[in-house]
Amino acid sequence: MKKIDRMRERVSILPTSTYLSKMHDAGWTLIALEWEREVESSSAPEPEQLPAASEEIPFGLRIGSDCRHLEDDPLEMQTLRFVAEMIVQDISFNSMADALNVREYRTRDGRPWNAAAVFKLTPRLIEVAPRILSGAEWESRKKQLTRVTWNS
């Protein structure tokens, strides 16, 4: 298997066609151009205001179409609602995973659910529960759920 060499050059003047031809003849292939410029930024957020690139997006949310805000991911929110219903019914994590898989819900990375993955959703579920468990939709759905008998 061949190894690929990469080289990044800092430029102070625009490359000439002679220079580009010389590099091409030496076996190099131009794969990208990167441009930058200074701009006045009165409304652009400061770097410390932007979230870290490695920060994971919470389950149930996705990057909005404007690439600046998070918005609800309908399928993941549906998954969270379903898990909330099963928690109200006092269903085990194994059974929750089985129910999610039967409905063909998948984890964010496309794998089938298991008990550990469902358990890892609980902190996120606690965050969104007030929003999920309120409103007319939940009130009508709550009536359909079977009553849980505690300590029986």
N, C-alpha and C positions, 0 to 999 in steps of 0.2 A: 504494500500500500504506500502510495506516495505521500510525502509530507508537504504541507502548504506553508510557504514562507509569506509573512505579511510584513509590510513596512508602512509606517505612517510618517509623513514628512510635514514639517511646519513650513509654510510658504510665506515669503515676504513680498514676492512679486508674482504676477500671473505666470503660469508655466507656458512656454512657447511650444509651438508644434514640433520644433526640432527636439526639444527636451522630451516631449511625449513620445515621439518616434524612437528616440534613443532608449527610453525605458522599455518600450514595447519590444524593440529588437533584442534587449537583454533578457526577455522572457517574462516581463512584468505585465499584468493585466490591470487596467484601471477598473476598480470595482465601486468606487463611490467618490463623491465630492461633498465636502462639508463646508457650508457657508455660515458666517456669523457677522453681525454688525451691532453697533451700539445704538440703543434707542432710549428715548426719554420714557421713563415709566412712572406715570402718575397714578394709573389705575391698576397696573399689574401687581399681583400679590408678591410680597417679599418672599425669598426662598424659605425663611423659617416658618412661614404661614402654610406652605405646601406640605401635604403629608409625605412621609418617607416612601420612596418607591418600593421598598420591601414590605410595607405594611399591607397585611391581608385585608381584603374587602370583606366585611361581615356577611355571613350567609343571609340570603334574603335580599341583598342589594347588588347592584351592578353599576358600572360607570355610565353616567347619563350621556345622551347624544351630544351634549355640549362639551364633553370630556372634562368638565370642571366640577360636577356634582354627582352624588350618588342617587340612584332612583331604585324603587322596588323592582325586583326581578319576580315576575308573576309566578313562574313555576316554583322557585325557591320559597316564596311566600306561601304558596299553596301547600308545600311540604311542611312548613312550619305550622300552619293552621291544623293540618292533619295530625302532626305530632302533638300539638296542644290538646286536641280532642282525645287522643289516646292517653295522654297523661291524666286528663280529667277522669277517664274511665279506669285509671290505675292499671294500665297494661304494662307488662314487663318490657324491658329494652329489647330483648330477643324477639318478642312478639311484634313490637313496633317495627323492627328491622324487616321482619318477614312481611308485615302488612305493606310497608313501603315498597318492597321488592315485588309483591303481587300486583300492586298498582303501577309497576314499572317506573317508579321514581328512582333516580340515581343520585349519587353524591356529586359534588361539584366537579370532581375529576372523572365522572362517568362510571364509577364502580357501583356494584350493588351495595346496599346498606348492610351494616352489621351492628351488633349491640354497642360496640365501642364508638362507632361513628355517630349513632343516635345519641349516646350519652354526651359526646362532645358538643352536641347542639344545645344542650340545656342552658349554658350561660347565655347564648344568643337568644334563646326562647324567653328567658327571664327578661331580657332587654326589650323585646318586642311584644311580650304578652299583654301589656296594657292596651296596645293598639289592636292586637288580634282579638282579645277577649272583650272588646267593647263594641258597641254599635248594634244596630237592628239585626244585621246578618248573624251575629253571634247569639243574640237573644233567641232568634227563631231556631238556630241550630242546637242551642243548649237544651231546648225542649225535646229534641229528637234523641238526645243521648240517654242512655240508660242510667238510672241512679246508682251510685256507688254505695254499697253498704260497708261501712267501716267497722273493723273489729268483729267481723262475723265468722 
